Amino acid sequence: MNHRPSFWAIFVLVVVQSDVILAACGGNPSDCGAPPTNSNLNVNPVKTCYSDTETVAYVCSGVLKGPGDNTCQNGGWKNGAPTCEVFTCSPPTDDTDVIRKPSLSTYNAYDVVNFECPSGTELEGPSSATCVKQDEWSPPSQPICRAICAFDAEAIPNGAITPTDTEFLEDDTATVVCDEGYSLEAGTSATITCGSDGTWQNVPSCLENCDVPSIPNSDFSSGDTLNHGQTVYIDCDDGYSYNQETRFEVTCFYGGLSWKTVVPTECFSDCTVWAAPTNGQVTGDYLHGTTATFSCDIGYALQDPADATTTCDDGTWNLATVPNCVALATEESFSLACDSNQFRVHIPVALLNNPSGENIHLIDQTCVGSIADGFVTLESSYNDCGTTIQVDEINEEISYINRVGAENFDGSVTTEKMLDINVQCTFDQYNLVSTTFIIANNITFPLAFHGGPYFTLKVYKEDNFVNQESPPVNLYEDQLAYLKIQLESGTNETLFGTHCHATPTSDAYDPVKHALLEDGCAKDERVTVIETDSPTIFPKPAFAFSMSKLQFAGDSEMVYVHCFAKICETFEDCSQQCPLSHRRRRSTDSHIYHLVSSGALVWKPETTADRRLDEQVIMYLLLACAVVSTFSFFLVVYLACRYFSRRSVAKKGKEEKLEYE
């Protein structure tokens, strides 16, 4: 069945519509009815009937696409209806401070919004906007309300804000300028910012400056002014000082001066540098207020003891000339008296820096000196106080040898020798004659302090001398100890003539001792001297040796090593010749030897046994592995033989069966 309308039906509809329009327009066929339209479109003017040639305009609340008007022509409209595309806009700004008029949640096409700001703020940006497209405003920029910071001349005590003729809005900056005599607080900025609440942010304080007074003979001789927090350094002129200082640090702090050390009032002139007296020394500084001290060599004393010190006062010493050092009389000298059965040593207290004479002793440290009439006296018979006997069969002489010493104990085994003097009385073996030797004029070293090189004695377990061991040093019974005597205070000297011995205690003069080295040569088969010519292993002058297990009789396992070391003097033959039997023993002054000690060394059998047990366990494990490996090998060979043997028998049987058949 055909549902399409027939031509005649359409014709009838048009005729009927035309009749209706003609009836509405008074029967004039040239007039037009309502113009064609679409949704969202309005026409202007709105009529029931439009006369011929009359024009209407299309009104669109969006974007009009097509002609904006239409004209009635002979009863019909010239154009078809255009289309109208409708759009809306969201609010044009999200700044909650901006007031929108009208305030809507959605705006239609071409709606206009006006913007205002609350009191105390100012609008920045457009004052209105129009919705021109979907969510698009013209102008597109969003307005904001910026807070206004008032200009208050009293807001900054002792200062002001610049510029003064400008209105400051939120985020604007200004500069703080302090009044004369004031400056910004240290660590603050002169720039301030207008905040969102209409107040200035980070406002600094203007604090009073400091006046530095005039300091004569310095780079501040005319004085100066410091800002708050400012630090300067004041230097005395060359050749001037104050309180033994030449530079002073000062800081201005809340209107007052803060000096780091002293408060100088004037830089005073230094004094000339003293020359040392003949046969003496001078120590001390030459700045104003300092003291110079004069002293004399051993065997000499100041002619006037009052001249021992002098003070510098603004460029002038209170002593006019260098004092004189005069030789001491014989009775004031260090002396040694050798009798037929004893010896006595006299040391003038005046020659000692320690006037009490404490800790002065012989080899046996229980034999100490007594003080009387300005002398320290030590005496002993030839068979007491550690005295040793040396017989020279060739020259038929007998010598009794001891040593005067004093140590400064530092709480460890190693000690610093404060006094170390050899005592030796030599007699004809067959004619013992008492005599007294005055030996002060031969002593060229200080009695109260033994200066010179500084040695150390260190123990290692490896011959690379890298990892020093701390006492006590525990060693395996068959392990070597490596010892190094090193000169710490110099690099160009040579060590030689080293004497070393071992004791069961930390006392280097313990009567129970065992010789290890003499004049750098091994005295015991357990000792081996090591070459020290490798600068990598021995960067400083050193003497090294190794030693195997040594143990004294008794319950103690401790072994302490003590060495007397010295450096080679220019007048000495420093060639190392061993063994000693090939040459005559050197004659050396004992005061140039330095004692160093270390310990304890302990060779423990149980540690050796533990190590050997570990080695045996490892050996047995290796042996067991070897046995298992051997057994496994033969087992594999045996199984392989059985396998191939069975295959051979089976093959032979099969062949015989075939032959039989």
PyMOL commands that set and color helices and strands:
alter all, ss='L'
color gray80, all
select helices_A, chain A and resi 7-24+305-308+330-332+349-351+440-442+580-582+590-592+605-660
alter helices_A, ss='H'
color red, helices_A
select strands_A, chain A and resi 41-44+55-60+62-65+69-73+76-77+83-86+88-89+99-101+107-108+112-116+121-124+128-133+136-138+144-149+159-162+168-169+173-178+182-184+191-194+200-201+206-208+210-212+224-226+231-235+240-241+247-253+256-259+268-269+280-284+291-296+300-302+309-313+316-317+325-327+335-338+342-348+370-372+375-381+388-392+397-409+415-428+435-438+455-460+473-476+481-487+499-503+514-518+521-522+527-530+542-547+559-565+594-604
alter strands_A, ss='S'
color yellow, strands_A
deselect
rebuild
show_as cartoon
